[in-house]
Amino acid sequence: MARQKRWMTTVVKEAAKAEFKMPWARGANREAFIAKRNAKPVLRAASA
């Protein structure tokens, strides 16, 4: 059982060191992407 406890301790320690962005933490970049995606397309006149 001691081995499992040591394993769990190591997993928790490594998880705390993780440095990746979660989807809800992206802030301004995500908002800008969503605004761009939801923007109405600009209709262009066909040139002859």
C-alpha positions as CSV (number, residue, x, y, z in Angstrom):
1,M,0.0,0.0,0.0
2,A,2.9,2.4,0.6
3,R,3.8,2.2,-3.0
4,Q,0.4,3.4,-4.2
5,K,0.6,6.3,-1.8
6,R,4.0,7.3,-3.2
7,W,2.6,7.0,-6.7
8,M,-0.4,9.2,-5.8
9,T,1.9,11.8,-4.2
10,T,4.0,11.9,-7.3
11,V,1.0,12.3,-9.6
12,V,-0.4,15.2,-7.5
13,K,2.9,16.9,-7.5
14,E,3.3,16.6,-11.3
15,A,-0.3,17.8,-11.8
16,A,0.5,20.9,-9.8
17,K,3.5,21.7,-12.1
18,A,1.4,21.5,-15.3
19,E,1.5,24.7,-17.3
20,F,-1.2,24.5,-19.9
21,K,-4.1,26.8,-20.6
22,M,-7.6,25.6,-19.8
23,P,-10.3,26.6,-22.3
24,W,-11.9,29.0,-19.8
25,A,-8.6,30.7,-18.9
26,R,-7.8,31.9,-22.4
27,G,-9.6,35.2,-21.9
28,A,-9.1,37.9,-24.6
29,N,-7.8,35.5,-27.3
30,R,-10.9,33.3,-27.0
31,E,-13.3,36.3,-27.0
32,A,-11.7,37.7,-30.1
33,F,-12.0,34.4,-31.9
34,I,-15.6,34.0,-31.0
35,A,-16.4,37.6,-32.1
36,K,-14.7,37.0,-35.4
37,R,-16.5,33.7,-35.9
38,N,-19.9,35.2,-35.1
39,A,-19.4,38.4,-37.2
40,K,-21.6,38.7,-40.2
41,P,-19.8,38.1,-43.5
42,V,-19.2,41.1,-45.7
43,L,-21.0,40.8,-49.0
44,R,-18.9,41.9,-51.9
45,A,-20.2,43.0,-55.2
46,A,-19.2,40.8,-58.1
47,S,-16.8,42.7,-60.4
48,A,-17.4,42.3,-64.1
